[in-house]
Structure formats: C-alpha cells, structure tokens
Amino acid sequence: MDLSKYHQKRDFNTTTEPKGEINKSKKELIFVVQKHAASQLHYDFRLEMDGVLKSWAIPKGPSMNPEEKRLAIMVEDHPYTYKDFEGTIPEGNYGAGNVMVWDNGTYTLADQEKTESVEAQFKSGLQNGHLSFILDGKKLKGEFALVKLKIKQKDAWLLIKKEDEHASETDVLLKNKSVISGLTLEAMAK
C-alpha cells in the first residue's frame, strides 16, 4: 500500500488534487464514492486500509439491487485526504474533469475474525479476490462484496450488493447530489 503510482500520474503544479500522505482514521474505517466526469462518467469506490484509499472505478456506478453486478476496475491507491476532494481536475491532467463526493461513511469487514487484524483480513481478501464488507453511508448501506474476475484483465472485479434489509430495486444513482456540497455534478461544472 503506497502512493507512488498516484504521485507519478499527477502534476501537482497544475491540479488541485491532494498530494496526500499515508494517514488513517482515528476510529472507524471510512469509505467514499466519488462521481467523476472524466473522459467517461464513472464512480470511484474507495475503501480505507493501511493509511490509503484502495480504489476501484465503477463505470455504471454502484447499485443497491443484488441482481445488478457492477464491473469495478481496481486503480491506484489514493491518499486518505482524497476522501473530501471535490472540484475540477484541469484539462491535460490525468482524470481531467469534475469530481464530487457522491457518498461517504464507514465500513466494517463482514464476518470479521477476532483472531486476525482487520488489515490482515483485508489483504487476504485482496489476494484471494473476495472482499465482503458492510457499508454505513448516507446512500449505500448494508453488505456488499468485491469479487475478482478470472479473466485476462487482471484488475477487473465485480461490486455486488448482498441480499439484506437495505437491498432495493430503486436506482440509488438518482440521488445525484454531493453529500458534502449538496450540488449535482452538473451544477459544480458551472
């Protein structure tokens, strides 16, 4: 878990993205979902672990419907301070476009083993290609899983909502305002 790839892809003289360092929450682990209008609109799903935000780009965005499995491409780790980033990444920069914090909250690992640290379980889940966790966000709630696909594209995963009391066929993406600024991505662009 380090930020070298993140730093290599960015010119901090021209972008307002946080340079960031390895840092962590004082109590509960956090997650954030950022709506990102780059060359293609997508949602960046991030889970805090070991002082960074492990990150997946989800082209169609997350779903609360267990029947809708969403492709999630693992990307470089982001700094913890990225959790609050909203704004415009200028043209000519990696990921150029507008970014807003679509959802945030805390998470726990599902079926957490008391004999093993959370970090060890998370790393084991990453290596085995299966992470199960419970989100407590403003929009996303309940149990989810990230499952690695066994295909040529080595960073392809699926984000899957588990069947629980929070599961719903209602399109959660219709809740399209930032949980920080209260603006839509379109309003932020103006």
SVG drawing of the C-alpha trace seen along z (x, -y; Angstrom):
<svg xmlns="http://www.w3.org/2000/svg" viewBox="-37 -28 43 45">
<polyline fill="none" stroke="black" stroke-width="0.4" points="0.0,0.0 1.8,-3.1 1.1,-6.2 3.9,-6.1 1.6,-5.3 -0.8,-8.1 2.0,-10.6 3.5,-9.5 0.2,-10.1 -0.3,-13.7 1.3,-17.1 0.6,-18.9 1.6,-22.2 -1.5,-22.1 -4.1,-20.0 -5.8,-20.8 -6.0,-17.1 -4.4,-16.5 -0.8,-15.3 -1.5,-13.5 0.5,-11.1 -0.3,-7.9 -2.8,-8.7 -5.7,-7.0 -9.0,-7.5 -8.8,-7.7 -11.7,-5.3 -13.7,-3.6 -12.5,-2.8 -14.1,-5.1 -15.3,-4.6 -16.1,-7.2 -17.7,-7.1 -16.8,-10.0 -18.8,-10.7 -16.2,-11.6 -17.0,-13.1 -13.6,-12.3 -13.4,-11.2 -16.2,-8.8 -18.5,-9.3 -17.9,-6.8 -17.9,-6.4 -14.7,-5.9 -15.3,-3.5 -12.7,-3.8 -12.1,-1.8 -9.7,-3.0 -6.9,-0.5 -3.4,-0.9 -3.5,-4.7 -4.6,-4.8 -7.8,-4.5 -7.9,-1.3 -9.8,-2.3 -12.0,-0.8 -13.5,-2.7 -17.2,-1.6 -18.4,-2.7 -22.1,-2.2 -21.9,-3.2 -22.9,-1.2 -26.3,0.5 -28.5,1.5 -30.0,4.3 -28.4,7.7 -29.3,8.7 -27.1,6.0 -23.5,6.9 -21.3,3.9 -17.9,4.0 -15.2,2.4 -11.7,1.9 -9.1,1.6 -6.9,-1.5 -4.0,-3.0 -4.3,-3.7 -5.3,-7.3 -4.3,-9.3 -6.6,-9.3 -7.2,-13.1 -8.7,-12.4 -11.9,-11.4 -13.0,-15.1 -11.8,-16.1 -14.4,-17.9 -13.6,-20.1 -12.2,-20.2 -9.1,-18.3 -7.9,-20.6 -7.6,-19.6 -4.2,-17.9 -4.1,-16.2 -4.8,-12.5 -8.5,-12.1 -9.4,-15.6 -13.0,-16.5 -15.3,-17.3 -15.4,-15.3 -17.9,-15.3 -18.3,-13.2 -21.4,-11.2 -21.4,-9.2 -19.3,-8.6 -19.5,-6.8 -17.8,-4.0 -17.4,-0.3 -16.6,2.9 -15.5,6.3 -18.3,8.8 -17.6,12.0 -14.6,10.2 -12.3,12.7 -11.3,11.7 -8.0,13.7 -6.8,11.7 -6.2,8.0 -8.6,6.1 -5.6,5.2 -4.5,8.9 -8.1,9.9 -8.4,7.2 -5.0,8.1 -6.0,11.7 -9.3,10.8 -7.5,8.8 -5.1,11.7 -7.9,14.2 -10.1,12.0 -13.0,11.7 -13.8,8.9 -17.1,8.8 -17.9,5.6 -20.8,3.7 -21.3,0.1 -22.9,-2.6 -23.1,-5.5 -25.6,-8.2 -26.7,-6.4 -25.1,-3.0 -25.9,-0.7 -25.7,2.9 -23.5,5.8 -21.5,5.7 -18.8,7.9 -16.0,7.2 -15.2,10.3 -12.2,10.5 -13.0,11.8 -10.8,14.6 -10.2,13.0 -7.2,11.6 -7.8,8.1 -6.1,8.6 -7.7,5.7 -11.4,6.5 -13.7,7.1 -17.5,7.1 -19.2,5.0 -22.2,6.9 -24.9,5.9 -25.8,8.7 -29.4,9.5 -30.3,7.8 -32.8,5.3 -31.1,2.5 -31.4,4.2 -33.6,2.4 -34.5,2.2 -34.8,-1.6 -32.0,-3.3 -29.7,-4.8 -27.9,-6.8 -31.0,-9.1 -29.7,-10.5 -27.3,-12.6 -26.2,-15.4 -22.9,-15.6 -23.0,-14.6 -20.6,-17.5 -21.7,-20.4 -25.3,-19.4 -24.7,-20.2 -25.1,-18.0 -22.1,-17.3 -23.6,-19.5 -24.1,-22.4 -20.5,-22.0 -19.3,-22.2 -20.9,-25.6"/>
</svg>
